Each structure stands twice: as C-alpha cells, then as structure tokens.
Amino acid sequence: MVVRAWRALIEMVGIGRERSRARYQLAAMTERELLDCGMTRSEIEYELRRPRRRG
C-alpha cells in the first residue's frame, strides 16, 4: 500500500513537470505558430488544466 502511494505521488510530480515544460514551450510560440498548430492560447490553457485521464 505504501509503495502504491509513493508511485502515485511520483506520477503526479511527473505530470506536473510535463505540464510545466509544455507551458514554457507553448508560451514561447508566436500566435502564428499556434494557429499553424490549430490552437489558440485559451485552448492550450484549458487542455493543460484538465485532469489526466487514466488509460
């Protein structure tokens, strides 16, 4: 049980780091680059705030 809790904590930290990296990368993009990807800043923020789905 303790191992499961630690794994969940490590996974949550990893997810937070991934989202942080994505925010920095997306923040560095121009509006044109975002449009080329088919995204807007508000859509990106919404997607990054959504809870992660478990497979």
Beta strands, then each sheet from edge to edge (+ up, - down):
end
